[in-house]
Structure formats: structure tokens, C-alpha cells
Amino acid sequence: QLRLVESGGNVVRIGGSLTLWCEVSGLSFRDYDFAWYRQAPEQTRELVASVTVRGTPKYAVSVNGRFTISRDNTEITVYLRMNSLVPEDTATYYCHAGCERSPYWGQGTRVTVTS
């Protein structure tokens, strides 16, 4: 059974840092690209960062230089390190596996950035 379980969401102050992680099971981890998406209240879900099977990262303009996505093929986990957080980063963050239209999503983890 495929499972993507996100963790690490929390309340953090402006300028702070947070690391999210996504534990994966039920698929061949090394064969999948992974991505982090986020969705703020009353907003559409947006792509934050992605990492290919080879480990090549890609970032949304809004987080480039502040966020780092990585994957650990041994731990079967995908990470998102978030630095210099701003209120606009407040959202529920979702882990996604596979191509853009893949149905493989986690349940989300909530990040709130406060002053």
C-alpha cells in the first residue's frame, strides 16, 4: 500500500527555519520524482520544489534561495528545508510522488509563519 506521510509542520516566527520530511512506502522510491506543493487557505495548490530521481532540484521563484529539497534513497524520505520564512509561506504542505498528474499525495502538514 502506497503511503506518503508528511511531518515537521509547526508554528514558526518570521525569519525562522523549519524542516519538513515525507516518509514514503509502498513504491520503488528510487524510480520516482518527488515534489512538495503547498496550499494556503482559499488559494490553489502550488508547486514549491521538486527533485528528480537523479537528485536534481527545481524551485518556485518565490522560494528559490530559501528552500532546499533533498531526497535520501536510503532512508526513503524526502526533505524540505525552509529558511527565512515569511508569512506568505503559511500553508499546508503536501508531498507528491511521480509525474505531475500522478495521484500520489500525502495528507499534508501545516506550516504557520507568525510575527
VOLUM-929340 format. One record per atom (N, C-alpha, C, O): atom name; residue in three letters; z, y, x. Coordinates in pm, whole numbers. Layout:
BEGIN
(atom CA ala (Z Y X))
...
END
This chain:
BEGIN
(atom N gln (0 -118 85))
(atom CA gln (0 0 0))
(atom C gln (0 124 89))
(atom O gln (85 139 177))
(atom N leu (-97 214 65))
(atom CA leu (-108 334 145))
(atom C leu (0 434 108))
(atom O leu (24 460 -10))
(atom N arg (66 490 209))
(atom CA arg (168 592 185))
(atom C arg (158 700 290))
(atom O arg (143 672 409))
(atom N leu (166 823 245))
(atom CA leu (178 940 331))
(atom C leu (306 1011 289))
(atom O leu (315 1059 176))
(atom N val (402 1018 377))
(atom CA val (532 1075 341))
(atom C val (561 1194 433))
(atom O val (581 1178 553))
(atom N glu (561 1313 374))
(atom CA glu (589 1433 450))
(atom C glu (738 1461 454))
(atom O glu (812 1429 361))
(atom N ser (780 1521 563))
(atom CA ser (919 1563 578))
(atom C ser (924 1689 664))
(atom O ser (826 1727 728))
(atom N gly (1039 1753 663))
(atom CA gly (1060 1868 751))
(atom C gly (1060 2002 683))
(atom O gly (1094 2103 744))
(atom N gly (1022 2006 555))
(atom CA gly (1023 2133 485))
(atom C gly (1164 2189 473))
(atom O gly (1261 2115 462))
(atom N asn (1172 2323 477))
(atom CA asn (1304 2386 473))
(atom C asn (1287 2534 444))
(atom O asn (1176 2585 431))
(atom N val (1400 2602 434))
(atom CA val (1401 2747 424))
(atom C val (1421 2802 564))
(atom O val (1514 2761 635))
(atom N val (1336 2895 604))
(atom CA val (1342 2949 739))
(atom C val (1318 3100 732))
(atom O val (1250 3149 642))
(atom N arg (1374 3172 827))
(atom CA arg (1358 3318 826))
(atom C arg (1226 3359 892))
(atom O arg (1167 3284 970))
(atom N ile (1182 3478 859))
(atom CA ile (1061 3535 917))
(atom C ile (1071 3528 1070))
(atom O ile (1173 3564 1130))
(atom N gly (963 3482 1131))
(atom CA gly (961 3469 1276))
(atom C gly (1013 3337 1328))
(atom O gly (1003 3308 1447))
(atom N gly (1067 3257 1238))
(atom CA gly (1123 3130 1277))
(atom C gly (1018 3023 1295))
(atom O gly (898 3047 1279))
(atom N ser (1065 2904 1328))
(atom CA ser (977 2790 1353))
(atom C ser (1022 2670 1273))
(atom O ser (1138 2658 1234))
(atom N leu (929 2581 1249))
(atom CA leu (956 2459 1174))
(atom C leu (854 2354 1213))
(atom O leu (739 2386 1242))
(atom N thr (895 2231 1213))
(atom CA thr (802 2121 1237))
(atom C thr (801 2027 1117))
(atom O thr (905 1979 1073))
(atom N leu (683 2003 1066))
(atom CA leu (663 1906 959))
(atom C leu (608 1777 1021))
(atom O leu (540 1779 1123))
(atom N trp (638 1668 957))
(atom CA trp (576 1543 1001))
(atom C trp (537 1459 880))
(atom O trp (595 1470 772))
(atom N cys (438 1377 903))
(atom CA cys (381 1292 798))
(atom C cys (377 1149 851))
(atom O cys (302 1116 942))
(atom N glu (460 1065 792))
(atom CA glu (462 924 830))
(atom C glu (361 849 746))
(atom O glu (356 861 624))
(atom N val (280 770 814))
(atom CA val (166 705 750))
(atom C val (183 554 753))
(atom O val (228 498 853))
(atom N ser (149 489 645))
(atom CA ser (149 344 641))
(atom C ser (41 297 545))
(atom O ser (0 371 455))
(atom N gly (-3 174 565))
(atom CA gly (-100 116 472))
(atom C gly (-245 144 504))
(atom O gly (-332 111 423))
(atom N leu (-274 204 618))
(atom CA leu (-412 221 659))
(atom C leu (-420 213 811))
(atom O leu (-319 219 881))
(atom N ser (-541 201 860))
(atom CA ser (-562 193 1004))
(atom C ser (-559 335 1061))
(atom O ser (-660 405 1062))
(atom N phe (-442 374 1107))
(atom CA phe (-415 513 1145))
(atom C phe (-519 567 1242))
(atom O phe (-565 680 1227))
(atom N arg (-556 489 1341))
(atom CA arg (-646 537 1445))
(atom C arg (-787 566 1394))
(atom O arg (-865 634 1461))
(atom N asp (-820 517 1277))
(atom CA asp (-955 531 1223))
(atom C asp (-971 649 1129))
(atom O asp (-1079 670 1073))
(atom N tyr (-865 726 1111))
(atom CA tyr (-869 833 1013))
(atom C tyr (-846 970 1077))
(atom O tyr (-763 987 1166))
(atom N asp (-922 1068 1027))
(atom CA asp (-887 1207 1050))
(atom C asp (-770 1240 957))
(atom O asp (-753 1179 852))
(atom N phe (-690 1337 997))
(atom CA phe (-578 1383 914))
(atom C phe (-579 1535 905))
(atom O phe (-634 1605 989))
(atom N ala (-515 1582 799))
(atom CA ala (-510 1727 779))
(atom C ala (-382 1765 708))
(atom O ala (-320 1684 639))
(atom N trp (-344 1888 726))
(atom CA trp (-237 1950 648))
(atom C trp (-300 2056 558))
(atom O trp (-378 2140 603))
(atom N tyr (-263 2050 432))
(atom CA tyr (-301 2151 335))
(atom C tyr (-172 2217 285))
(atom O tyr (-62 2166 305))
(atom N arg (-189 2330 221))
(atom CA arg (-73 2392 157))
(atom C arg (-116 2457 26))
(atom O arg (-231 2495 5))
(atom N gln (-18 2467 -61))
(atom CA gln (-43 2530 -191))
(atom C gln (76 2615 -228))
(atom O gln (187 2565 -246))
(atom N ala (52 2744 -239))
(atom CA ala (154 2837 -283))
(atom C ala (153 2842 -436))
(atom O ala (53 2805 -498))
(atom N pro (260 2888 -497))
(atom CA pro (265 2896 -643))
(atom C pro (147 2975 -699))
(atom O pro (117 3086 -652))
(atom N glu (81 2919 -796))
(atom CA glu (-32 2982 -864))
(atom C glu (-150 3010 -771))
(atom O glu (-233 3095 -800))
(atom N gln (-156 2939 -662))
(atom CA gln (-268 2951 -569))
(atom C gln (-339 2816 -558))
(atom O gln (-282 2712 -589))
(atom N thr (-463 2820 -513))
(atom CA thr (-534 2695 -490))
(atom C thr (-488 2634 -358))
(atom O thr (-440 2703 -268))
(atom N arg (-505 2504 -349))
(atom CA arg (-468 2435 -226))
(atom C arg (-565 2473 -115))
(atom O arg (-686 2478 -137))
(atom N glu (-513 2500 3))
(atom CA glu (-599 2541 114))
(atom C glu (-574 2456 238))
(atom O glu (-463 2409 262))
(atom N leu (-679 2439 314))
(atom CA leu (-669 2364 439))
(atom C leu (-600 2449 544))
(atom O leu (-638 2564 566))
(atom N val (-501 2393 608))
(atom CA val (-426 2463 712))
(atom C val (-473 2420 851))
(atom O val (-503 2503 936))
(atom N ala (-478 2290 871))
(atom CA ala (-515 2237 1002))
(atom C ala (-561 2094 986))
(atom O ala (-521 2025 893))
(atom N ser (-646 2050 1078))
(atom CA ser (-693 1913 1076))
(atom C ser (-700 1860 1219))
(atom O ser (-708 1937 1316))
(atom N val (-697 1730 1229))
(atom CA val (-709 1665 1361))
(atom C val (-795 1541 1345))
(atom O val (-775 1461 1254))
(atom N thr (-892 1526 1434))
(atom CA thr (-985 1414 1425))
(atom C thr (-924 1289 1487))
(atom O thr (-815 1293 1544))
(atom N val (-996 1179 1476))
(atom CA val (-949 1053 1534))
(atom C val (-934 1066 1685))
(atom O val (-854 996 1747))
(atom N arg (-1012 1156 1744))
(atom CA arg (-1004 1178 1888))
(atom C arg (-896 1279 1926))
(atom O arg (-871 1303 2044))
(atom N gly (-833 1338 1825))
(atom CA gly (-727 1435 1853))
(atom C gly (-773 1578 1861))
(atom O gly (-697 1664 1903))
(atom N thr (-896 1606 1820))
(atom CA thr (-948 1742 1823))
(atom C thr (-894 1820 1704))
(atom O thr (-915 1781 1589))
(atom N pro (-824 1931 1731))
(atom CA pro (-766 2008 1621))
(atom C pro (-858 2119 1571))
(atom O pro (-949 2163 1641))
(atom N lys (-832 2161 1451))
(atom CA lys (-903 2273 1392))
(atom C lys (-805 2345 1300))
(atom O lys (-723 2281 1234))
(atom N tyr (-815 2480 1296))
(atom CA tyr (-715 2558 1222))
(atom C tyr (-779 2661 1132))
(atom O tyr (-887 2712 1158))
(atom N ala (-708 2689 1024))
(atom CA ala (-746 2802 941))
(atom C ala (-719 2930 1022))
(atom O ala (-631 2933 1108))
(atom N val (-796 3033 993))
(atom CA val (-782 3159 1065))
(atom C val (-640 3213 1053))
(atom O val (-585 3270 1148))
(atom N ser (-582 3196 936))
(atom CA ser (-451 3254 908))
(atom C ser (-338 3194 991))
(atom O ser (-232 3255 1005))
(atom N val (-359 3074 1046))
(atom CA val (-252 3008 1120))
(atom C val (-290 2985 1266))
(atom O val (-207 2941 1345))
(atom N asn (-413 3013 1301))
(atom CA asn (-460 2988 1438))
(atom C asn (-374 3066 1538))
(atom O asn (-353 3187 1524))
(atom N gly (-326 2994 1637))
(atom CA gly (-240 3056 1737))
(atom C gly (-92 3046 1705))
(atom O gly (-7 3071 1791))
(atom N arg (-60 3010 1581))
(atom CA arg (81 2997 1541))
(atom C arg (117 2852 1510))
(atom O arg (230 2810 1534))
(atom N phe (23 2777 1457))
(atom CA phe (49 2639 1417))
(atom C phe (-20 2544 1514))
(atom O phe (-124 2575 1572))
(atom N thr (39 2428 1530))
(atom CA thr (-20 2324 1613))
(atom C thr (-12 2190 1540))
(atom O thr (95 2146 1500))
(atom N ile (-128 2128 1523))
(atom CA ile (-132 1996 1461))
(atom C ile (-147 1892 1572))
(atom O ile (-217 1914 1671))
(atom N ser (-81 1780 1554))
(atom CA ser (-94 1673 1651))
(atom C ser (-75 1539 1581))
(atom O ser (-24 1532 1469))
(atom N arg (-118 1436 1649))
(atom CA arg (-103 1302 1595))
(atom C arg (-49 1210 1703))
(atom O arg (-82 1224 1820))
(atom N asp (34 1117 1662))
(atom CA asp (89 1019 1754))
(atom C asp (44 882 1705))
(atom O asp (96 830 1606))
(atom N asn (-51 824 1774))
(atom CA asn (-106 695 1731))
(atom C asn (-7 580 1751))
(atom O asn (-26 472 1696))
(atom N thr (96 604 1829))
(atom CA thr (198 501 1848))
(atom C thr (302 507 1737))
(atom O thr (342 406 1680))
(atom N glu (345 630 1707))
(atom CA glu (444 649 1601))
(atom C glu (380 649 1463))
(atom O glu (451 645 1362))
(atom N ile (248 654 1457))
(atom CA ile (172 658 1330))
(atom C ile (221 776 1246))
(atom O ile (255 762 1128))
(atom N thr (222 891 1310))
(atom CA thr (275 1012 1248))
(atom C thr (187 1131 1284))
(atom O thr (134 1140 1395))
(atom N val (174 1220 1190))
(atom CA val (102 1345 1211))
(atom C val (203 1459 1202))
(atom O val (289 1460 1114))
(atom N tyr (192 1553 1293))
(atom CA tyr (288 1663 1301))
(atom C tyr (219 1797 1276))
(atom O tyr (99 1812 1299))
(atom N leu (298 1891 1230))
(atom CA leu (252 2029 1221))
(atom C leu (366 2118 1270))
(atom O leu (469 2133 1204))
(atom N arg (345 2175 1387))
(atom CA arg (444 2267 1442))
(atom C arg (404 2407 1399))
(atom O arg (292 2451 1422))
(atom N met (498 2477 1337))
(atom CA met (471 2609 1283))
(atom C met (563 2711 1350))
(atom O met (685 2700 1342))
(atom N asn (504 2809 1415))
(atom CA asn (579 2915 1482))
(atom C asn (548 3050 1418))
(atom O asn (450 3065 1345))
(atom N ser (634 3146 1446))
(atom CA ser (612 3284 1398))
(atom C ser (583 3286 1249))
(atom O ser (487 3349 1204))
(atom N leu (665 3219 1175))
(atom CA leu (641 3207 1031))
(atom C leu (655 3340 959))
(atom O leu (738 3424 994))
(atom N val (572 3358 859))
(atom CA val (570 3479 777))
(atom C val (581 3438 631))
(atom O val (555 3322 596))
(atom N pro (618 3533 544))
(atom CA pro (634 3496 402))
(atom C pro (510 3433 341))
(atom O pro (520 3351 250))
(atom N glu (392 3470 392))
(atom CA glu (267 3413 338))
(atom C glu (252 3265 369))
(atom O glu (165 3198 313))
(atom N asp (335 3214 455))
(atom CA asp (333 3070 485))
(atom C asp (414 2989 384))
(atom O asp (413 2866 388))
(atom N thr (483 3057 296))
(atom CA thr (560 2987 194))
(atom C thr (469 2908 102))
(atom O thr (378 2964 40))
(atom N ala (493 2778 95))
(atom CA ala (406 2690 16))
(atom C ala (461 2549 22))
(atom O ala (554 2519 97))
(atom N thr (402 2464 -58))
(atom CA thr (424 2321 -43))
(atom C thr (313 2268 48))
(atom O thr (195 2292 24))
(atom N tyr (353 2196 150))
(atom CA tyr (258 2145 250))
(atom C tyr (233 1997 225))
(atom O tyr (325 1918 206))
(atom N tyr (105 1962 227))
(atom CA tyr (63 1826 197))
(atom C tyr (-12 1766 315))
(atom O tyr (-92 1832 381))
(atom N cys (15 1642 338))
(atom CA cys (-58 1563 437))
(atom C cys (-175 1494 368))
(atom O cys (-162 1446 255))
(atom N his (-287 1488 436))
(atom CA his (-408 1428 379))
(atom C his (-474 1340 484))
(atom O his (-479 1375 602))
(atom N ala (-524 1226 440))
(atom CA ala (-590 1133 530))
(atom C ala (-735 1113 489))
(atom O ala (-766 1101 370))
(atom N gly (-823 1110 587))
(atom CA gly (-961 1079 560))
(atom C gly (-1050 1201 545))
(atom O gly (-1013 1312 583))
(atom N cys (-1169 1177 489))
(atom CA cys (-1265 1285 471))
(atom C cys (-1217 1381 362))
(atom O cys (-1117 1357 295))
(atom N glu (-1291 1488 345))
(atom CA glu (-1247 1594 254))
(atom C glu (-1225 1543 113))
(atom O glu (-1132 1589 46))
(atom N arg (-1306 1451 68))
(atom CA arg (-1295 1402 -70))
(atom C arg (-1206 1279 -83))
(atom O arg (-1196 1220 -191))
(atom N ser (-1141 1241 24))
(atom CA ser (-1051 1126 19))
(atom C ser (-936 1152 -77))
(atom O ser (-885 1265 -84))
(atom N pro (-893 1051 -151))
(atom CA pro (-783 1069 -246))
(atom C pro (-645 1048 -187))
(atom O pro (-546 1041 -260))
(atom N tyr (-637 1038 -54))
(atom CA tyr (-512 1001 9))
(atom C tyr (-428 1125 41))
(atom O tyr (-455 1198 137))
(atom N trp (-327 1145 -42))
(atom CA trp (-238 1260 -28))
(atom C trp (-93 1215 -26))
(atom O trp (-57 1113 -85))
(atom N gly (-11 1293 42))
(atom CA gly (133 1276 32))
(atom C gly (186 1354 -87))
(atom O gly (111 1417 -162))
(atom N gln (318 1349 -101))
(atom CA gln (380 1413 -217))
(atom C gln (415 1559 -189))
(atom O gln (446 1634 -282))
(atom N gly (409 1600 -64))
(atom CA gly (434 1738 -27))
(atom C gly (576 1764 19))
(atom O gly (670 1693 -17))
(atom N thr (589 1867 101))
(atom CA thr (720 1913 146))
(atom C thr (720 2066 141))
(atom O thr (623 2131 180))
(atom N arg (830 2121 92))
(atom CA arg (835 2263 60))
(atom C arg (883 2345 180))
(atom O arg (983 2313 243))
(atom N val (807 2451 210))
(atom CA val (845 2546 314))
(atom C val (863 2684 250))
(atom O val (774 2733 180))
(atom N thr (977 2745 274))
(atom CA thr (1004 2879 222))
(atom C thr (1042 2969 338))
(atom O thr (1135 2939 414))
(atom N val (971 3080 352))
(atom CA val (998 3177 458))
(atom C val (1060 3300 395))
(atom O val (1000 3362 307))
(atom N thr (1178 3335 439))
(atom CA thr (1253 3447 379))
(atom C thr (1283 3554 482))
(atom O thr (1277 3530 603))
(atom N ser (1317 3672 431))
(atom CA ser (1355 3783 521))
(atom C ser (1504 3779 548))
(atom O ser (1555 3863 621))
END
